[in-house]
Amino acid sequence: MGLEWMPRDDELKDHGVGGEQFWGSHDNPPCTVYEKKSLRSPDGEIVDGLYTAWITLNNPRQYNSYTTEMIKGVIAGFANASLDRSVVAVVFTGAGDRAFCTGGNTKEYAEYYARRPHEYGEYMDLFNAMVDAILNCKKPTICRVNGMRVAGGQEIGMACDLAFTSDLAIFGQAGPRHGSAPDGGSTDFLPWFLSMEDAMFNCISCEMWSAYKMKLKGLVTKVVPVLRQGDEFVRNPSVIIDRYVGDGEVVYGEMKTGANAKAARAQIKELPVDFKLLDGAVEEMVWRFTNLFPDCLQKSIDGIRGKKKFFWDQTKLANRHWLAANMSGEAFLGFTAFNNRKLTGVDVIDFVKYRQLLARGETLDEALFEQVLAPPKAEDKP
């Protein structure tokens, strides 16, 4: 019996719901870029008819923070890749060499969503749909961490199956310092990746951890150097990479401080960034995916994802409502302070004063806000 009954390519049903209207190009940020890149074998040969889908957060001037429209582009990108029969895997990354993503666009938060809790609730529905789109994608997903993965960027990155990262990248949360809580995934995902105490400290300390420290703790799959010195790659000079020092204290992956950190930053500025090794590691993983039974691979992936999805699904709606309500209080203060940092010289409120006012039972009103937000800097006199 022949296969004459099989449908031709032009007879295959289209199960997509659009999405092109939400995508832009690399030369018109801020936007989300969706691209299909030809799959290549290890010897560099193009494999006919198979692709890797790349979803890129393209807002490098604002450290690839996502706007409302960019979120729509991410949702559409993962939905499109999920349904595309020719796509082997999805790579989720950011534009440039400074950041994968630093979370939601603080300017948009401060200037539109602050004190509009209903509007922010609608926004959080989109954010939740973005995380769902990643977790439900019927293709393996790789977070290509090309720089800072902070706050909401950390959360959407952890929704991916694997993370391959530049060793210049830093990881962490910022919510409690800037008026929010890491309830867009970190309070759900971090306890699965880290120990409970590490998850707690990472969520509440707002301390940035190096890629090497995150590898040591099991948050990322692979860390590669991206700084070139002549023909050689050199590791991030701002990170201590000795595993044991002194009395056996583990310091592998700790960030240098003081004069050592300053010298390291100067060295980093002098050296070019080259993502050749990072992209090679990503391509090697995609090739590994290619040489597995696709349905068996996806069932294996979904079996692991199910554990992350369980806690995410338990809390995402309650968190959505709290985050929306918070836009009338501490989120307004935190995002306004951060958005006005160029005018005031500081990016946070006066926390001590704020606590003192709360201890006296003061109401959250304009008078309180004025007392804890920094005033504009005095203009320089000639």
N, C-alpha and C positions, 0 to 999 in steps of 0.2 A: 504493500500500500504506500503510495507516495504522499508528499506533504502539500499537494496542490490546494488543499482546503485551508491551509494556514493563511492568515490575513497578511496582505502586503503592508509595508511601512506606512503608506498613506491611508490605510484603513484602520490603524491602531487608534483606540479611543484616547482622547485627551482628558485626563482626570484633574488637570490643574484648574485654578481659579484666577489666573492672571498674576500680576506682580510686577510687570515691566514698568508700570507707572511709578513704582516706588524706588526704582534704581536710578543711579546717576553714573557718571564717569569719573575717572581719577582727576580730571581737570576742573571739576565743579563742586568742591566741598562747600558745606557739609552734606554728605549723602552716604548711602550704602551702595557699594559696587558689587555686582554679581558677574562673575566670569566663569567660563568653562575652559580649562586648560587641557590640552591634549596629554593623555597618559603616555609616559615614556618608560621604556624598559631600562634596566641598569646600564646597558651599553649605549643609551641615549636615543634609541630608535623610537619613533612615534608609533604607538599602538593604534591601529585604525579603529575608529568608532567608539573609543572609550575615553573618558575624561575625569578630571578632578574638578569639582565645583569650588571656587574661591569666593568667599563672602568677606568683603573688606569694609571695615568702619573707616570712612574717609573724612576725618575731621582733624587733621594733624595739628592745626594751630591751637585747638582746644583739647589736645591730648586724646583725640578720638573719643571724646565724650559723645554719647548718643542723644540726638534730638528726637522729638516725637516722630518726625518723618523718617529718621534713620531706623527707628525701631520697626516701623512698618516694612522697611526694606529688608531688615534681617528676617522678619517673619516670612515674607514672601520668598526670600532666598532659600531658607531651609525647606519651606514647603515645595518649592520648585525642584530643588536638588533631590528631595525625597522621592518625587514622582518621576524623575528623569531616568529612563531605563539605561542610558549610556553613562551615567555618573557612578563611579566606583566609591568615592569618598568625598567628604566636605572638609575644606580647610577654612577655619574662621580666624581672621587676623585683623590687624590695623594698618593704616597707612604710615609710612615714614619709619624712623628708627628710634622714636622717643617713647611711644606708648602703644600697647595693644588697645587698652581702654581704661579710662579713669572713672567710668560710671556715667550717670545721667548728666546732662548739660546744665551746669549750675546757673549759668546766665538765664536759661529758659526757666529753671526752677524759681529763681529769685524774682524775675521780672514778669512771669506769667502765672505760675502755679501757686506761689506763696499766697496764703490767705484765700485760696480758692480750693477748698478741700474736695468739693464735688468734681471739679475739673481734674484734680490730681488723682482722684479715684478712677476716673475714666482713663487717665494715663497709665495707672497701675494695672488696669485690665490689659492694656497693650503690652506692658512690660511682662506680665505673667504669661501672656500668649507667646512672647518671644522666648522665654525659658521653656515653655511647653513645646514650641516648634523645634528647639534644639534637642530636647529629651525624646521627642516623638519622631525625629527624622529617621527614615528607614535606610539610612546609610551611615557608616562609621563617621564620626566627627572628630577632627583634630583641632585643638586650639594652638595656633602658631603665635607664640607670645614674643612679639618683636620689641617689647619695652614694658613700661609700667602696666601691671594688671592689678588695679586698685579699685576698692569700693564695688560699685555695680559691675565694673569690668571683671573683678575677681569672681563675682557671682555667675555671670553669663559664661565666663571661661570654665568654671567648674561644672557647668551643665554639659560641657563637651566630654567625649569619652576619654581622650588622651590629651596631654599637653606637652609640646616640644617648645623649649624656651631658649631665648638668648640669655647669656649669663650676665648681661647688663640689666635684665628685668628685675623689678622689685614687686613684691606681693603684699597685700594687706587691706585693711578696712579703714574707713575714715568717718563713718556715720556718727558715733557718739561725740566726736570733736566738732562736727559741722552740722549738727541738728537732726540726725536721723538714727536709724538702727539698721544693721545689716540683715534685714528681713526679706531681701530679694533673692535669697538662696543660701547665703553664708551660714545663717543659724541652722539651716537644714543640712547643708552639704559638709561643712567643715568638720563636724563630729564624726563623719564617716571617713574622712581623709586623715585627720590628725587624732591625737589623743584628746580626751575631753578637756584637759587643762590647757593644752596648746590651742584648741579651738576657742576656748573661752578667752585666753589671753590675746589671740590674734583678733578676735572680734572687738574686744573692749579697749585694748591698749592703743589702737591706731598707730602701732609701730610697724614700720616697713621691714619685711624680711627678704633676704636675697634669694635668687633662684637656687643657689647651691643649698641653702638652708631648707628650702621647700623640697628639694630633691631628697635630702637626708631624711626629712619627715614624711615623705611619701606623697606629696601633693602633685608633683609633676613627674612625667615619664623620663624625659631626657633634657639635659642642659648642655649647650655647646657654646664655645667662645665665638665672638663675632668681631673682635678688634683685630685689625691687621697691623703688624709691624714688619714692614718689608714683605717677604714671601711667607711669613709665618703668622699663625693666629696666636694671640696671647690671651690669657684669662683675665677676667675683670680685676683690675688692680685694687679696687676698693673693697674687695672681699678677702677675709682671712680664710685660707683653704687648708691650714694645718688641722688635722683631725683632733689631735690631742696636744695640749701644752700644759706646763706647770704641773699640778698635782693630778692630771688626768681629766681636767674639765674639758668637755666637748665644746669646741668653738668653731668647728668646721662650718663655714658659710656665714659667720657673723660679719657685719659691716664694720669697717675701720672707722675710727673716730678721731676728732681733733686734727692735728697737723698731718697725720697719715692720711686721713680722709681727704683733706684739701689737696695734698700732693697727688693722690690717686685721681681726683676729679680733673686736675690739670692734665694728667697723662691721658685720660680718656678723651679730652677735648682735642688733643694733638693727633690721635690715631683715627684712621678711617674705619667706619663700620661696614662689614661685609657679611651678608646673610647666606653665603654659599654653603657653609656647613649646616646651618639651620634648615635651609631648603632641601639640602641633600638628605637630612634625617627624615624630614617630612615625606619626601618622595620615596625613600626606602620603605617607610611604613605603608604608604599607599600601595606600593608594589607587593608588599606582603599581603595586604588585603585582597589585591587582585588575584592572587594565587590561592584563594580559599573559596569553598562553596559559598556563594553569596547568601543564600537563605539560612544555612547553618551558621554563618558568621553573624548575621543579623539577629538570629534567635539568641546566640550567646551574648551579644551586646545588650539586647533588651533584658536578658536575665539579670545582668549586673545593674543596668539602669533602673530596674524596678525598685531596687533598694533606695536609691536616691529619690525616685519619684514618690515613694510612699510618704516620706516625711514632707517633701515639697507639697504634695497634694493635700496633706492634712492641715497645713498652716497658711497656704498662699492667700486664701480669701480673707481670713481674719487679719493677716498682716496687711493686706490691701486696704482694709477699712482703717486700721490704726495709722498707717502711713498717710492716708488721706486726711484724717482728723488732725494729725500732727502738723500739717501744713499751716494751721492757724496759730501755732505756738512756737515750739523750739525749732521746727524746720524753717519757719519764717526768719527767725533770728540767725540761725546758722548759715543758711544760704545767702541771706542779705549781707552778712558780715563777709563771707567769702567773695561774693560778687563785687563788693565795694572795696576790696583790699588795695586796689591801686589808688583810691582816693584817701584811704585812712592809714595805710601802711601796715595794717594787721588783718589777718583773715579769720579771726575768731572773736567772740564776744568777751566781755569781762566776766569770766565764770565765777569768780569769788563774789563780785557784786550781785550777780544773778542769784546765787545761792543765799546771800544775805537777804535779798528782797523776798525770796520765796519763804525763808525762815520767819519773816515778819508777816507772812500771809498776804503779801501784795498781790493784786490782780494782774493778769497779763494784759496790759493795755499800752497805749501809746507812751505814757509817762515812763513805764518800766522799760519799754523797748529803747527809749531814748537814753536811759541811764546805762544800759549795758552794751549798746552798740557804740563803737568808736566814732568820734567826730571826724570830719575831714581834716586832713593835715593843713596846717597854716601855710599859705602861699609863701614861697621864698621871696624875701625882700631884696631889692637890688642893693 
